[in-house]
């Protein structure tokens, strides 16, 4: 089973749950930026939670279905169509051989996930099918590329309560922060500034990281030795402004870290573009553990 790309859009890549267990080799985690939308699409199709899908950034994406298959599109609010006939997000769509599927440019948020029943059958690099263009692991999707999918012998599918559909419509988003061991090295004034102000996303944002504009901290630590970095780490540059590390970020960094964005809040950041307003608030570890456990249970993820 396979599809043939007609329009690849600005940036479309194959992503799965991520590339774990290789950070000590300097290899990034990668994987779907919007974990919620990615897992939701695979859940609706009754796929394993690590099935590879297509992450489409800013739409303008289409393909020709070369076989009969089931797909599900999640993520940003946008128009999708089959043979120029409108269809819907967050539900099972059946494609026949010769059908043309298209995603328009999104109205709100920036990323969509095209999940296919059975998952994408692409090359595996370091235990994952995820593409990381920065590290030259895989390549972005191109015009006329044929993408293979796994053939499945069952049509077991799921439907969801509409309340589970993601919503990315806030003018101001709040990202919850778990403090790092360096948290107490920041001055009280700088911490007060960090949690009281509203930042905005700069023009410098991608799958590697998101730089923010706003009031600058004035007492940032210097001479920090490079150390391991996690997805969601909030580094404070010498200029006193935050960078939030995303899934394709380098595995080490030398800037001090005031905290880490809670994993289930990263999808809101992943769906945000230039100018999006952001604020931060502290989160207790026990609350993060409880929410993460519930999320993993819902989608059948084994931590």
Secondary structure, DSSP 4 states (H G I P E B T S, - for coil): -EEEEEE--SEEEEE-S---S-GGGT------SSHHHHHHHHHHTT--TT--EEEEES--EEEEESS-EEEEEEEEE--EEETTEEE-SSS-EEE-TT-EEEE---SEEEEEEEEETT-B----BTTB---BTTTTBS----TT-EEEB---S--------GGGS-----SEEEEEEEE-TTGGGS-HHHHHHHHHS-EEEEEEESSSEEEEESPPPS-----PPPEE--TTEEEE-TTS-EEEE-TTS-SEE-SEEEEEE-GGGHHHHHT--TT-EEEEEE--HHHHHHHHHHHHHHHT---
